[in-house]
């Protein structure tokens, strides 16, 4: 099963972020809680954690790209549902 990784709503009126770096390479095996991508906002730096276990199947934004709250960042494909 494919799971979407999106820019979380961090509150405080923040509407966009800057992709600092992907912390996991494409194709990496990830566990729940693994940090996938680092985002920078005008208020704070934050890492987006995986809510799913599986494989990082897609990275849909590049490093140094601006993203908006709710925007799709990547896809984690569940190992148990990959077939």
mmCIF file of the N, C-alpha and C atoms, coordinates in Angstrom:
data_MODEL
# 
_entry.id   MODEL 
# 
loop_
_atom_site.group_PDB 
_atom_site.id 
_atom_site.type_symbol 
_atom_site.label_atom_id 
_atom_site.label_alt_id 
_atom_site.label_comp_id 
_atom_site.label_asym_id 
_atom_site.label_entity_id 
_atom_site.label_seq_id 
_atom_site.pdbx_PDB_ins_code 
_atom_site.Cartn_x 
_atom_site.Cartn_y 
_atom_site.Cartn_z 
_atom_site.occupancy 
_atom_site.B_iso_or_equiv 
_atom_site.pdbx_formal_charge 
_atom_site.auth_seq_id 
_atom_site.auth_comp_id 
_atom_site.auth_asym_id 
_atom_site.auth_atom_id 
_atom_site.pdbx_PDB_model_num 
ATOM 1   N N  . UNK A 1 1  ? 0.845  -1.177 0.000  1.00 0.00 ? 1  UNK A N  1 
ATOM 2   C CA . UNK A 1 1  ? 0.000  0.000  0.000  1.00 0.00 ? 1  UNK A CA 1 
ATOM 3   C C  . UNK A 1 1  ? 0.888  1.237  0.000  1.00 0.00 ? 1  UNK A C  1 
ATOM 4   N N  . UNK A 1 2  ? 0.489  2.245  -0.752 1.00 0.00 ? 2  UNK A N  1 
ATOM 5   C CA . UNK A 1 2  ? 1.245  3.481  -0.851 1.00 0.00 ? 2  UNK A CA 1 
ATOM 6   C C  . UNK A 1 2  ? 0.701  4.505  0.147  1.00 0.00 ? 2  UNK A C  1 
ATOM 7   N N  . UNK A 1 3  ? 1.608  5.111  0.891  1.00 0.00 ? 3  UNK A N  1 
ATOM 8   C CA . UNK A 1 3  ? 1.236  6.102  1.902  1.00 0.00 ? 3  UNK A CA 1 
ATOM 9   C C  . UNK A 1 3  ? 1.889  7.431  1.561  1.00 0.00 ? 3  UNK A C  1 
ATOM 10  N N  . UNK A 1 4  ? 1.111  8.492  1.627  1.00 0.00 ? 4  UNK A N  1 
ATOM 11  C CA . UNK A 1 4  ? 1.609  9.821  1.303  1.00 0.00 ? 4  UNK A CA 1 
ATOM 12  C C  . UNK A 1 4  ? 2.302  10.455 2.509  1.00 0.00 ? 4  UNK A C  1 
ATOM 13  N N  . UNK A 1 5  ? 3.427  11.098 2.235  1.00 0.00 ? 5  UNK A N  1 
ATOM 14  C CA . UNK A 1 5  ? 4.130  11.897 3.228  1.00 0.00 ? 5  UNK A CA 1 
ATOM 15  C C  . UNK A 1 5  ? 3.908  13.348 2.823  1.00 0.00 ? 5  UNK A C  1 
ATOM 16  N N  . UNK A 1 6  ? 3.293  14.119 3.705  1.00 0.00 ? 6  UNK A N  1 
ATOM 17  C CA . UNK A 1 6  ? 2.940  15.503 3.382  1.00 0.00 ? 6  UNK A CA 1 
ATOM 18  C C  . UNK A 1 6  ? 3.590  16.471 4.370  1.00 0.00 ? 6  UNK A C  1 
ATOM 19  N N  . UNK A 1 7  ? 3.679  17.732 3.940  1.00 0.00 ? 7  UNK A N  1 
ATOM 20  C CA . UNK A 1 7  ? 4.170  18.786 4.824  1.00 0.00 ? 7  UNK A CA 1 
ATOM 21  C C  . UNK A 1 7  ? 3.148  18.967 5.945  1.00 0.00 ? 7  UNK A C  1 
ATOM 22  N N  . UNK A 1 8  ? 3.572  18.777 7.189  1.00 0.00 ? 8  UNK A N  1 
ATOM 23  C CA . UNK A 1 8  ? 2.614  18.909 8.295  1.00 0.00 ? 8  UNK A CA 1 
ATOM 24  C C  . UNK A 1 8  ? 2.259  20.367 8.570  1.00 0.00 ? 8  UNK A C  1 
ATOM 25  N N  . UNK A 1 9  ? 1.096  20.558 9.160  1.00 0.00 ? 9  UNK A N  1 
ATOM 26  C CA . UNK A 1 9  ? 0.675  21.887 9.601  1.00 0.00 ? 9  UNK A CA 1 
ATOM 27  C C  . UNK A 1 9  ? 1.381  22.161 10.926 1.00 0.00 ? 9  UNK A C  1 
ATOM 28  N N  . UNK A 1 10 ? 2.253  23.146 10.930 1.00 0.00 ? 10 UNK A N  1 
ATOM 29  C CA . UNK A 1 10 ? 3.012  23.444 12.145 1.00 0.00 ? 10 UNK A CA 1 
ATOM 30  C C  . UNK A 1 10 ? 2.388  24.571 12.946 1.00 0.00 ? 10 UNK A C  1 
ATOM 31  N N  . UNK A 1 11 ? 1.285  25.123 12.444 1.00 0.00 ? 11 UNK A N  1 
ATOM 32  C CA . UNK A 1 11 ? 0.577  26.172 13.174 1.00 0.00 ? 11 UNK A CA 1 
ATOM 33  C C  . UNK A 1 11 ? 1.292  27.512 13.110 1.00 0.00 ? 11 UNK A C  1 
ATOM 34  N N  . UNK A 1 12 ? 0.950  28.411 14.008 1.00 0.00 ? 12 UNK A N  1 
ATOM 35  C CA . UNK A 1 12 ? 1.570  29.730 14.131 1.00 0.00 ? 12 UNK A CA 1 
ATOM 36  C C  . UNK A 1 12 ? 1.553  30.537 12.836 1.00 0.00 ? 12 UNK A C  1 
ATOM 37  N N  . UNK A 1 13 ? 0.576  30.291 11.965 1.00 0.00 ? 13 UNK A N  1 
ATOM 38  C CA . UNK A 1 13 ? 0.464  31.051 10.732 1.00 0.00 ? 13 UNK A CA 1 
ATOM 39  C C  . UNK A 1 13 ? 1.475  30.692 9.660  1.00 0.00 ? 13 UNK A C  1 
ATOM 40  N N  . UNK A 1 14 ? 2.214  29.608 9.842  1.00 0.00 ? 14 UNK A N  1 
ATOM 41  C CA . UNK A 1 14 ? 3.200  29.182 8.850  1.00 0.00 ? 14 UNK A CA 1 
ATOM 42  C C  . UNK A 1 14 ? 2.467  28.538 7.676  1.00 0.00 ? 14 UNK A C  1 
ATOM 43  N N  . UNK A 1 15 ? 2.769  29.010 6.460  1.00 0.00 ? 15 UNK A N  1 
ATOM 44  C CA . UNK A 1 15 ? 2.086  28.488 5.274  1.00 0.00 ? 15 UNK A CA 1 
ATOM 45  C C  . UNK A 1 15 ? 3.023  27.793 4.297  1.00 0.00 ? 15 UNK A C  1 
ATOM 46  N N  . UNK A 1 16 ? 4.340  27.977 4.484  1.00 0.00 ? 16 UNK A N  1 
ATOM 47  C CA . UNK A 1 16 ? 5.289  27.326 3.592  1.00 0.00 ? 16 UNK A CA 1 
ATOM 48  C C  . UNK A 1 16 ? 6.574  26.986 4.332  1.00 0.00 ? 16 UNK A C  1 
ATOM 49  N N  . UNK A 1 17 ? 7.361  26.130 3.699  1.00 0.00 ? 17 UNK A N  1 
ATOM 50  C CA . UNK A 1 17 ? 8.633  25.700 4.267  1.00 0.00 ? 17 UNK A CA 1 
ATOM 51  C C  . UNK A 1 17 ? 9.635  25.532 3.132  1.00 0.00 ? 17 UNK A C  1 
ATOM 52  N N  . UNK A 1 18 ? 10.860 25.353 3.504  1.00 0.00 ? 18 UNK A N  1 
ATOM 53  C CA . UNK A 1 18 ? 11.974 25.169 2.577  1.00 0.00 ? 18 UNK A CA 1 
ATOM 54  C C  . UNK A 1 18 ? 12.543 23.781 2.845  1.00 0.00 ? 18 UNK A C  1 
ATOM 55  N N  . UNK A 1 19 ? 12.700 22.975 1.809  1.00 0.00 ? 19 UNK A N  1 
ATOM 56  C CA . UNK A 1 19 ? 13.267 21.632 1.969  1.00 0.00 ? 19 UNK A CA 1 
ATOM 57  C C  . UNK A 1 19 ? 14.771 21.775 2.152  1.00 0.00 ? 19 UNK A C  1 
ATOM 58  N N  . UNK A 1 20 ? 15.238 21.463 3.335  1.00 0.00 ? 20 UNK A N  1 
ATOM 59  C CA . UNK A 1 20 ? 16.667 21.560 3.623  1.00 0.00 ? 20 UNK A CA 1 
ATOM 60  C C  . UNK A 1 20 ? 17.409 20.351 3.086  1.00 0.00 ? 20 UNK A C  1 
ATOM 61  N N  . UNK A 1 21 ? 16.897 19.152 3.443  1.00 0.00 ? 21 UNK A N  1 
ATOM 62  C CA . UNK A 1 21 ? 17.592 17.944 3.007  1.00 0.00 ? 21 UNK A CA 1 
ATOM 63  C C  . UNK A 1 21 ? 16.733 16.713 3.213  1.00 0.00 ? 21 UNK A C  1 
ATOM 64  N N  . UNK A 1 22 ? 16.887 15.758 2.293  1.00 0.00 ? 22 UNK A N  1 
ATOM 65  C CA . UNK A 1 22 ? 16.296 14.432 2.481  1.00 0.00 ? 22 UNK A CA 1 
ATOM 66  C C  . UNK A 1 22 ? 17.235 13.670 3.414  1.00 0.00 ? 22 UNK A C  1 
ATOM 67  N N  . UNK A 1 23 ? 16.695 13.135 4.497  1.00 0.00 ? 23 UNK A N  1 
ATOM 68  C CA . UNK A 1 23 ? 17.503 12.420 5.490  1.00 0.00 ? 23 UNK A CA 1 
ATOM 69  C C  . UNK A 1 23 ? 17.600 10.929 5.195  1.00 0.00 ? 23 UNK A C  1 
ATOM 70  N N  . UNK A 1 24 ? 16.737 10.443 4.319  1.00 0.00 ? 24 UNK A N  1 
ATOM 71  C CA . UNK A 1 24 ? 16.745 9.037  3.887  1.00 0.00 ? 24 UNK A CA 1 
ATOM 72  C C  . UNK A 1 24 ? 16.849 9.017  2.368  1.00 0.00 ? 24 UNK A C  1 
ATOM 73  N N  . UNK A 1 25 ? 17.675 8.134  1.827  1.00 0.00 ? 25 UNK A N  1 
ATOM 74  C CA . UNK A 1 25 ? 17.781 8.049  0.374  1.00 0.00 ? 25 UNK A CA 1 
ATOM 75  C C  . UNK A 1 25 ? 16.584 7.314  -0.229 1.00 0.00 ? 25 UNK A C  1 
ATOM 76  N N  . UNK A 1 26 ? 16.330 7.597  -1.483 1.00 0.00 ? 26 UNK A N  1 
ATOM 77  C CA . UNK A 1 26 ? 15.286 6.893  -2.218 1.00 0.00 ? 26 UNK A CA 1 
ATOM 78  C C  . UNK A 1 26 ? 15.564 5.395  -2.162 1.00 0.00 ? 26 UNK A C  1 
ATOM 79  N N  . UNK A 1 27 ? 14.539 4.610  -1.872 1.00 0.00 ? 27 UNK A N  1 
ATOM 80  C CA . UNK A 1 27 ? 14.684 3.156  -1.780 1.00 0.00 ? 27 UNK A CA 1 
ATOM 81  C C  . UNK A 1 27 ? 15.041 2.649  -0.397 1.00 0.00 ? 27 UNK A C  1 
ATOM 82  N N  . UNK A 1 28 ? 15.248 3.566  0.549  1.00 0.00 ? 28 UNK A N  1 
ATOM 83  C CA . UNK A 1 28 ? 15.612 3.169  1.907  1.00 0.00 ? 28 UNK A CA 1 
ATOM 84  C C  . UNK A 1 28 ? 14.450 2.472  2.603  1.00 0.00 ? 28 UNK A C  1 
ATOM 85  N N  . UNK A 1 29 ? 14.773 1.528  3.450  1.00 0.00 ? 29 UNK A N  1 
ATOM 86  C CA . UNK A 1 29 ? 13.782 0.898  4.317  1.00 0.00 ? 29 UNK A CA 1 
ATOM 87  C C  . UNK A 1 29 ? 13.587 1.812  5.519  1.00 0.00 ? 29 UNK A C  1 
ATOM 88  N N  . UNK A 1 30 ? 12.337 2.165  5.785  1.00 0.00 ? 30 UNK A N  1 
ATOM 89  C CA . UNK A 1 30 ? 12.036 3.072  6.888  1.00 0.00 ? 30 UNK A CA 1 
ATOM 90  C C  . UNK A 1 30 ? 11.109 2.403  7.894  1.00 0.00 ? 30 UNK A C  1 
ATOM 91  N N  . UNK A 1 31 ? 11.243 2.848  9.130  1.00 0.00 ? 31 UNK A N  1 
ATOM 92  C CA . UNK A 1 31 ? 10.375 2.389  10.211 1.00 0.00 ? 31 UNK A CA 1 
ATOM 93  C C  . UNK A 1 31 ? 9.521  3.572  10.669 1.00 0.00 ? 31 UNK A C  1 
ATOM 94  N N  . UNK A 1 32 ? 8.465  3.291  11.366 1.00 0.00 ? 32 UNK A N  1 
ATOM 95  C CA . UNK A 1 32 ? 7.644  4.344  11.947 1.00 0.00 ? 32 UNK A CA 1 
ATOM 96  C C  . UNK A 1 32 ? 8.541  5.177  12.862 1.00 0.00 ? 32 UNK A C  1 
ATOM 97  N N  . UNK A 1 33 ? 8.491  6.474  12.685 1.00 0.00 ? 33 UNK A N  1 
ATOM 98  C CA . UNK A 1 33 ? 9.285  7.384  13.506 1.00 0.00 ? 33 UNK A CA 1 
ATOM 99  C C  . UNK A 1 33 ? 10.621 7.782  12.895 1.00 0.00 ? 33 UNK A C  1 
ATOM 100 N N  . UNK A 1 34 ? 11.047 7.115  11.828 1.00 0.00 ? 34 UNK A N  1 
ATOM 101 C CA . UNK A 1 34 ? 12.285 7.517  11.156 1.00 0.00 ? 34 UNK A CA 1 
ATOM 102 C C  . UNK A 1 34 ? 12.113 8.904  10.549 1.00 0.00 ? 34 UNK A C  1 
ATOM 103 N N  . UNK A 1 35 ? 13.128 9.738  10.684 1.00 0.00 ? 35 UNK A N  1 
ATOM 104 C CA . UNK A 1 35 ? 13.100 11.060 10.084 1.00 0.00 ? 35 UNK A CA 1 
ATOM 105 C C  . UNK A 1 35 ? 13.417 10.940 8.603  1.00 0.00 ? 35 UNK A C  1 
ATOM 106 N N  . UNK A 1 36 ? 12.527 11.487 7.765  1.00 0.00 ? 36 UNK A N  1 
ATOM 107 C CA . UNK A 1 36 ? 12.659 11.362 6.316  1.00 0.00 ? 36 UNK A CA 1 
ATOM 108 C C  . UNK A 1 36 ? 13.235 12.599 5.649  1.00 0.00 ? 36 UNK A C  1 
ATOM 109 N N  . UNK A 1 37 ? 12.788 13.758 6.087  1.00 0.00 ? 37 UNK A N  1 
ATOM 110 C CA . UNK A 1 37 ? 13.139 15.005 5.397  1.00 0.00 ? 37 UNK A CA 1 
ATOM 111 C C  . UNK A 1 37 ? 13.192 16.138 6.413  1.00 0.00 ? 37 UNK A C  1 
ATOM 112 N N  . UNK A 1 38 ? 14.134 17.044 6.220  1.00 0.00 ? 38 UNK A N  1 
ATOM 113 C CA . UNK A 1 38 ? 14.243 18.196 7.102  1.00 0.00 ? 38 UNK A CA 1 
ATOM 114 C C  . UNK A 1 38 ? 13.680 19.423 6.406  1.00 0.00 ? 38 UNK A C  1 
ATOM 115 N N  . UNK A 1 39 ? 12.783 20.126 7.102  1.00 0.00 ? 39 UNK A N  1 
ATOM 116 C CA . UNK A 1 39 ? 12.157 21.342 6.587  1.00 0.00 ? 39 UNK A CA 1 
ATOM 117 C C  . UNK A 1 39 ? 12.570 22.521 7.454  1.00 0.00 ? 39 UNK A C  1 
ATOM 118 N N  . UNK A 1 40 ? 12.669 23.684 6.828  1.00 0.00 ? 40 UNK A N  1 
ATOM 119 C CA . UNK A 1 40 ? 12.982 24.918 7.530  1.00 0.00 ? 40 UNK A CA 1 
ATOM 120 C C  . UNK A 1 40 ? 11.846 25.896 7.267  1.00 0.00 ? 40 UNK A C  1 
ATOM 121 N N  . UNK A 1 41 ? 11.307 26.475 8.332  1.00 0.00 ? 41 UNK A N  1 
ATOM 122 C CA . UNK A 1 41 ? 10.307 27.531 8.195  1.00 0.00 ? 41 UNK A CA 1 
ATOM 123 C C  . UNK A 1 41 ? 10.910 28.814 8.748  1.00 0.00 ? 41 UNK A C  1 
ATOM 124 N N  . UNK A 1 42 ? 10.171 29.898 8.654  1.00 0.00 ? 42 UNK A N  1 
ATOM 125 C CA . UNK A 1 42 ? 10.687 31.148 9.212  1.00 0.00 ? 42 UNK A CA 1 
ATOM 126 C C  . UNK A 1 42 ? 10.706 31.126 10.737 1.00 0.00 ? 42 UNK A C  1 
ATOM 127 N N  . UNK A 1 43 ? 10.089 30.113 11.323 1.00 0.00 ? 43 UNK A N  1 
ATOM 128 C CA . UNK A 1 43 ? 10.031 30.031 12.788 1.00 0.00 ? 43 UNK A CA 1 
ATOM 129 C C  . UNK A 1 43 ? 10.860 28.902 13.386 1.00 0.00 ? 43 UNK A C  1 
ATOM 130 N N  . UNK A 1 44 ? 11.079 27.822 12.622 1.00 0.00 ? 44 UNK A N  1 
ATOM 131 C CA . UNK A 1 44 ? 11.785 26.666 13.197 1.00 0.00 ? 44 UNK A CA 1 
ATOM 132 C C  . UNK A 1 44 ? 12.247 25.695 12.119 1.00 0.00 ? 44 UNK A C  1 
ATOM 133 N N  . UNK A 1 45 ? 13.203 24.858 12.497 1.00 0.00 ? 45 UNK A N  1 
ATOM 134 C CA . UNK A 1 45 ? 13.602 23.718 11.675 1.00 0.00 ? 45 UNK A CA 1 
ATOM 135 C C  . UNK A 1 45 ? 12.880 22.502 12.225 1.00 0.00 ? 45 UNK A C  1 
ATOM 136 N N  . UNK A 1 46 ? 12.499 21.575 11.341 1.00 0.00 ? 46 UNK A N  1 
ATOM 137 C CA . UNK A 1 46 ? 11.812 20.376 11.806 1.00 0.00 ? 46 UNK A CA 1 
ATOM 138 C C  . UNK A 1 46 ? 12.071 19.216 10.863 1.00 0.00 ? 46 UNK A C  1 
ATOM 139 N N  . UNK A 1 47 ? 12.029 18.027 11.419 1.00 0.00 ? 47 UNK A N  1 
ATOM 140 C CA . UNK A 1 47 ? 12.149 16.815 10.611 1.00 0.00 ? 47 UNK A CA 1 
ATOM 141 C C  . UNK A 1 47 ? 10.769 16.180 10.502 1.00 0.00 ? 47 UNK A C  1 
ATOM 142 N N  . UNK A 1 48 ? 10.428 15.753 9.295  1.00 0.00 ? 48 UNK A N  1 
ATOM 143 C CA . UNK A 1 48 ? 9.167  15.048 9.071  1.00 0.00 ? 48 UNK A CA 1 
ATOM 144 C C  . UNK A 1 48 ? 9.442  13.563 9.256  1.00 0.00 ? 48 UNK A C  1 
ATOM 145 N N  . UNK A 1 49 ? 8.722  12.953 10.192 1.00 0.00 ? 49 UNK A N  1 
ATOM 146 C CA . UNK A 1 49 ? 8.903  11.536 10.493 1.00 0.00 ? 49 UNK A CA 1 
ATOM 147 C C  . UNK A 1 49 ? 7.921  10.681 9.706  1.00 0.00 ? 49 UNK A C  1 
ATOM 148 N N  . UNK A 1 50 ? 8.333  9.466  9.426  1.00 0.00 ? 50 UNK A N  1 
ATOM 149 C CA . UNK A 1 50 ? 7.453  8.528  8.744  1.00 0.00 ? 50 UNK A CA 1 
ATOM 150 C C  . UNK A 1 50 ? 6.400  8.008  9.715  1.00 0.00 ? 50 UNK A C  1 
ATOM 151 N N  . UNK A 1 51 ? 5.180  7.980  9.262  1.00 0.00 ? 51 UNK A N  1 
ATOM 152 C CA . UNK A 1 51 ? 4.098  7.392  10.046 1.00 0.00 ? 51 UNK A CA 1 
ATOM 153 C C  . UNK A 1 51 ? 3.884  5.940  9.645  1.00 0.00 ? 51 UNK A C  1 
ATOM 154 N N  . UNK A 1 52 ? 4.692  5.460  8.687  1.00 0.00 ? 52 UNK A N  1 
ATOM 155 C CA . UNK A 1 52 ? 4.508  4.127  8.131  1.00 0.00 ? 52 UNK A CA 1 
ATOM 156 C C  . UNK A 1 52 ? 5.849  3.408  8.024  1.00 0.00 ? 52 UNK A C  1 
ATOM 157 N N  . UNK A 1 53 ? 5.807  2.095  8.091  1.00 0.00 ? 53 UNK A N  1 
ATOM 158 C CA . UNK A 1 53 ? 6.989  1.272  7.840  1.00 0.00 ? 53 UNK A CA 1 
ATOM 159 C C  . UNK A 1 53 ? 6.937  0.809  6.395  1.00 0.00 ? 53 UNK A C  1 
ATOM 160 N N  . UNK A 1 54 ? 8.090  0.730  5.765  1.00 0.00 ? 54 UNK A N  1 
ATOM 161 C CA . UNK A 1 54 ? 8.137  0.271  4.385  1.00 0.00 ? 54 UNK A CA 1 
ATOM 162 C C  . UNK A 1 54 ? 9.367  0.788  3.679  1.00 0.00 ? 54 UNK A C  1 
ATOM 163 N N  . UNK A 1 55 ? 9.195  1.141  2.406  1.00 0.00 ? 55 UNK A N  1 
ATOM 164 C CA . UNK A 1 55 ? 10.288 1.628  1.568  1.00 0.00 ? 55 UNK A CA 1 
ATOM 165 C C  . UNK A 1 55 ? 9.964  3.022  1.081  1.00 0.00 ? 55 UNK A C  1 
ATOM 166 N N  . UNK A 1 56 ? 10.951 3.919  1.130  1.00 0.00 ? 56 UNK A N  1 
ATOM 167 C CA . UNK A 1 56 ? 10.766 5.252  0.577  1.00 0.00 ? 56 UNK A CA 1 
ATOM 168 C C  . UNK A 1 56 ? 10.781 5.115  -0.942 1.00 0.00 ? 56 UNK A C  1 
ATOM 169 N N  . UNK A 1 57 ? 9.593  5.055  -1.527 1.00 0.00 ? 57 UNK A N  1 
ATOM 170 C CA . UNK A 1 57 ? 9.433  4.727  -2.943 1.00 0.00 ? 57 UNK A CA 1 
ATOM 171 C C  . UNK A 1 57 ? 9.549  5.939  -3.863 1.00 0.00 ? 57 UNK A C  1 
ATOM 172 N N  . UNK A 1 58 ? 9.197  7.128  -3.358 1.00 0.00 ? 58 UNK A N  1 
ATOM 173 C CA . UNK A 1 58 ? 9.258  8.333  -4.189 1.00 0.00 ? 58 UNK A CA 1 
ATOM 174 C C  . UNK A 1 58 ? 9.643  9.536  -3.347 1.00 0.00 ? 58 UNK A C  1 
ATOM 175 N N  . UNK A 1 59 ? 10.474 10.393 -3.910 1.00 0.00 ? 59 UNK A N  1 
ATOM 176 C CA . UNK A 1 59 ? 10.792 11.702 -3.354 1.00 0.00 ? 59 UNK A CA 1 
ATOM 177 C C  . UNK A 1 59 ? 10.288 12.707 -4.380 1.00 0.00 ? 59 UNK A C  1 
ATOM 178 N N  . UNK A 1 60 ? 9.212  13.394 -4.064 1.00 0.00 ? 60 UNK A N  1 
ATOM 179 C CA . UNK A 1 60 ? 8.528  14.228 -5.049 1.00 0.00 ? 60 UNK A CA 1 
ATOM 180 C C  . UNK A 1 60 ? 8.958  15.690 -5.047 1.00 0.00 ? 60 UNK A C  1 
ATOM 181 N N  . UNK A 1 61 ? 9.796  16.072 -4.117 1.00 0.00 ? 61 UNK A N  1 
ATOM 182 C CA . UNK A 1 61 ? 10.329 17.438 -4.080 1.00 0.00 ? 61 UNK A CA 1 
ATOM 183 C C  . UNK A 1 61 ? 11.846 17.356 -3.936 1.00 0.00 ? 61 UNK A C  1 
ATOM 184 N N  . UNK A 1 62 ? 12.510 18.370 -4.447 1.00 0.00 ? 62 UNK A N  1 
ATOM 185 C CA . UNK A 1 62 ? 13.967 18.410 -4.401 1.00 0.00 ? 62 UNK A CA 1 
ATOM 186 C C  . UNK A 1 62 ? 14.453 19.213 -3.197 1.00 0.00 ? 62 UNK A C  1 
ATOM 187 N N  . UNK A 1 63 ? 15.683 18.965 -2.802 1.00 0.00 ? 63 UNK A N  1 
ATOM 188 C CA . UNK A 1 63 ? 16.297 19.787 -1.768 1.00 0.00 ? 63 UNK A CA 1 
ATOM 189 C C  . UNK A 1 63 ? 16.356 21.221 -2.287 1.00 0.00 ? 63 UNK A C  1 
ATOM 190 N N  . UNK A 1 64 ? 16.202 22.169 -1.376 1.00 0.00 ? 64 UNK A N  1 
ATOM 191 C CA . UNK A 1 64 ? 16.200 23.608 -1.657 1.00 0.00 ? 64 UNK A CA 1 
ATOM 192 C C  . UNK A 1 64 ? 14.908 24.093 -2.323 1.00 0.00 ? 64 UNK A C  1 
ATOM 193 N N  . UNK A 1 65 ? 13.892 23.237 -2.383 1.00 0.00 ? 65 UNK A N  1 
ATOM 194 C CA . UNK A 1 65 ? 12.609 23.619 -2.965 1.00 0.00 ? 65 UNK A CA 1 
ATOM 195 C C  . UNK A 1 65 ? 11.679 24.160 -1.884 1.00 0.00 ? 65 UNK A C  1 
ATOM 196 N N  . UNK A 1 66 ? 10.864 25.147 -2.242 1.00 0.00 ? 66 UNK A N  1 
ATOM 197 C CA . UNK A 1 66 ? 9.835  25.659 -1.332 1.00 0.00 ? 66 UNK A CA 1 
ATOM 198 C C  . UNK A 1 66 ? 8.599  24.785 -1.463 1.00 0.00 ? 66 UNK A C  1 
ATOM 199 N N  . UNK A 1 67 ? 7.967  24.500 -0.317 1.00 0.00 ? 67 UNK A N  1 
ATOM 200 C CA . UNK A 1 67 ? 6.756  23.681 -0.301 1.00 0.00 ? 67 UNK A CA 1 
ATOM 201 C C  . UNK A 1 67 ? 5.720  24.369 0.583  1.00 0.00 ? 67 UNK A C  1 
ATOM 202 N N  . UNK A 1 68 ? 4.461  23.991 0.391  1.00 0.00 ? 68 UNK A N  1 
ATOM 203 C CA . UNK A 1 68 ? 3.380  24.569 1.190  1.00 0.00 ? 68 UNK A CA 1 
ATOM 204 C C  . UNK A 1 68 ? 2.807  23.504 2.123  1.00 0.00 ? 68 UNK A C  1 
ATOM 205 N N  . UNK A 1 69 ? 2.153  23.970 3.163  1.00 0.00 ? 69 UNK A N  1 
ATOM 206 C CA . UNK A 1 69 ? 1.538  23.063 4.127  1.00 0.00 ? 69 UNK A CA 1 
ATOM 207 C C  . UNK A 1 69 ? 0.568  22.142 3.394  1.00 0.00 ? 69 UNK A C  1 
ATOM 208 N N  . UNK A 1 70 ? 0.678  20.850 3.649  1.00 0.00 ? 70 UNK A N  1 
ATOM 209 C CA . UNK A 1 70 ? -0.194 19.863 3.022  1.00 0.00 ? 70 UNK A CA 1 
ATOM 210 C C  . UNK A 1 70 ? 0.328  19.319 1.710  1.00 0.00 ? 70 UNK A C  1 
ATOM 211 N N  . UNK A 1 71 ? 1.393  19.907 1.178  1.00 0.00 ? 71 UNK A N  1 
ATOM 212 C CA . UNK A 1 71 ? 1.936  19.450 -0.104 1.00 0.00 ? 71 UNK A CA 1 
ATOM 213 C C  . UNK A 1 71 ? 2.544  18.053 0.027  1.00 0.00 ? 71 UNK A C  1 
ATOM 214 N N  . UNK A 1 72 ? 2.385  17.262 -0.996 1.00 0.00 ? 72 UNK A N  1 
ATOM 215 C CA . UNK A 1 72 ? 2.930  15.909 -1.035 1.00 0.00 ? 72 UNK A CA 1 
ATOM 216 C C  . UNK A 1 72 ? 4.445  15.958 -1.208 1.00 0.00 ? 72 UNK A C  1 
ATOM 217 N N  . UNK A 1 73 ? 5.156  15.301 -0.287 1.00 0.00 ? 73 UNK A N  1 
ATOM 218 C CA . UNK A 1 73 ? 6.622  15.272 -0.311 1.00 0.00 ? 73 UNK A CA 1 
ATOM 219 C C  . UNK A 1 73 ? 7.153  13.972 -0.908 1.00 0.00 ? 73 UNK A C  1 
ATOM 220 N N  . UNK A 1 74 ? 6.500  12.876 -0.563 1.00 0.00 ? 74 UNK A N  1 
ATOM 221 C CA . UNK A 1 74 ? 6.994  11.579 -1.017 1.00 0.00 ? 74 UNK A CA 1 
ATOM 222 C C  . UNK A 1 74 ? 6.008  10.482 -0.718 1.00 0.00 ? 74 UNK A C  1 
ATOM 223 N N  . UNK A 1 75 ? 6.416  9.265  -1.074 1.00 0.00 ? 75 UNK A N  1 
ATOM 224 C CA . UNK A 1 75 ? 5.575  8.083  -0.904 1.00 0.00 ? 75 UNK A CA 1 
ATOM 225 C C  . UNK A 1 75 ? 6.372  7.011  -0.182 1.00 0.00 ? 75 UNK A C  1 
ATOM 226 N N  . UNK A 1 76 ? 5.764  6.433  0.839  1.00 0.00 ? 76 UNK A N  1 
ATOM 227 C CA . UNK A 1 76 ? 6.304  5.228  1.489  1.00 0.00 ? 76 UNK A CA 1 
ATOM 228 C C  . UNK A 1 76 ? 5.394  4.077  1.107  1.00 0.00 ? 76 UNK A C  1 
ATOM 229 N N  . UNK A 1 77 ? 5.995  3.040  0.574  1.00 0.00 ? 77 UNK A N  1 
ATOM 230 C CA . UNK A 1 77 ? 5.237  1.855  0.209  1.00 0.00 ? 77 UNK A CA 1 
ATOM 231 C C  . UNK A 1 77 ? 5.414  0.814  1.311  1.00 0.00 ? 77 UNK A C  1 
ATOM 232 N N  . UNK A 1 78 ? 4.294  0.363  1.863  1.00 0.00 ? 78 UNK A N  1 
ATOM 233 C CA . UNK A 1 78 ? 4.334  -0.615 2.950  1.00 0.00 ? 78 UNK A CA 1 
ATOM 234 C C  . UNK A 1 78 ? 4.922  -1.928 2.480  1.00 0.00 ? 78 UNK A C  1 
ATOM 235 N N  . UNK A 1 79 ? 5.845  -2.456 3.248  1.00 0.00 ? 79 UNK A N  1 
ATOM 236 C CA . UNK A 1 79 ? 6.499  -3.708 2.902  1.00 0.00 ? 79 UNK A CA 1 
ATOM 237 C C  . UNK A 1 79 ? 5.499  -4.862 2.853  1.00 0.00 ? 79 UNK A C  1 
ATOM 238 N N  . UNK A 1 80 ? 4.542  -4.885 3.772  1.00 0.00 ? 80 UNK A N  1 
ATOM 239 C CA . UNK A 1 80 ? 3.587  -5.995 3.835  1.00 0.00 ? 80 UNK A CA 1 
ATOM 240 C C  . UNK A 1 80 ? 2.561  -5.957 2.706  1.00 0.00 ? 80 UNK A C  1 
ATOM 241 N N  . UNK A 1 81 ? 2.396  -4.789 2.059  1.00 0.00 ? 81 UNK A N  1 
ATOM 242 C CA . UNK A 1 81 ? 1.412  -4.667 0.989  1.00 0.00 ? 81 UNK A CA 1 
ATOM 243 C C  . UNK A 1 81 ? 2.040  -4.422 -0.376 1.00 0.00 ? 81 UNK A C  1 
ATOM 244 N N  . UNK A 1 82 ? 3.357  -4.518 -0.485 1.00 0.00 ? 82 UNK A N  1 
ATOM 245 C CA . UNK A 1 82 ? 4.054  -4.177 -1.716 1.00 0.00 ? 82 UNK A CA 1 
ATOM 246 C C  . UNK A 1 82 ? 3.641  -5.090 -2.883 1.00 0.00 ? 82 UNK A C  1 
ATOM 247 N N  . UNK A 1 83 ? 3.310  -6.316 -2.604 1.00 0.00 ? 83 UNK A N  1 
ATOM 248 C CA . UNK A 1 83 ? 2.921  -7.249 -3.658 1.00 0.00 ? 83 UNK A CA 1 
ATOM 249 C C  . UNK A 1 83 ? 1.553  -6.901 -4.175 1.00 0.00 ? 83 UNK A C  1 
# 
